[in-house]
């Protein structure tokens, strides 16, 4: 005997659902079951659905159990993972700690190395594709590492972040005389004919090429950003000197909102801490800890400019370098949300 359909639906409702759904297989199945509600035989319903009687029976069972949603194809669960929560915990610890070259024989983890480690540690066989899915599910991606100075003091960096709100309060009371504060970051980047080559999309197994120049003409972008307001102020100058920095400070002072005071964070380069600097009245300089460039988001601005507008190019002359640097900086200043996205830092803006 055919299995009866549930009684809380009728043909009219199923046809209405078939018109509304954007899932074509579900619509076809709803129409087949609507025909049964109208008195059609299961053979006629199978012809409408283009399937066999057994499949119509399966549709009826799913519809009776789950309603219309039961007629939507579900993704097969596949084989259960071979890794347990204990394996994943240990895997995270290994990735975070990194390999020991003398022990593991490599200076960075590759998937094949982690596969070998899982076998040595747990006798657990796993494919490269399966481990890649597991590692990505844990939130890891293969990212380029930023150089870190071997003599950097982590304690000094943490102390700077911790004391920064108090430093701002002191500036607001003294140098700013109660005016609203704007937090700015400044840095310089050398752009020249010895240019970078960025990553690009290409087919697996190939090695894409890009133009590369070995000539030595270069210039410097003096750049500063105010991430909270999406503002930027920059100059393209031939060299890094105290005089050039004075010109940059004038440019920043003009970009500060009227009636506001800028707190300008920058590294301890010689032209940043020179006694010959002429600091405008609406700017207070705050040097960052030594050997900690990662605190300055302008470093990420340089990476963005190079990857999008300044790399993979041949600069024909010094004037050509100037033109491209000016064009890249102008494009950046026209994108305040990009400046905000790249430059905002919790320790500097959220307290």
Secondary structure, DSSP 8 states (H G I E B T S, - for coil): ------TT--HHHHHHHHHH-S-HHHHHHHHHHHHHHTT--HHHHHHHHTS-HHHHHHHHHHHHHHGGGGGS------S--S--HHHHHHHHHHHHH---HHHHS-SS--HHHHHHHHHHHH-----HHHHHHHHHHTT----------TT--HHHHHHHHHHHHHHHHHHHHTTSTT-EEEEEEEEEEEEESS---------TT------------EEEEEEEEETTTTEEEEEEESS--HHHHHHHHHHHHHHS-TTEEEEEEE---HHHH-TT----TTEEEEE--TT-GGG-THHHHHHHHIIIIISS----SHHHHHHHHHHHHHHHHT-HHHHHHHH--HHHH--
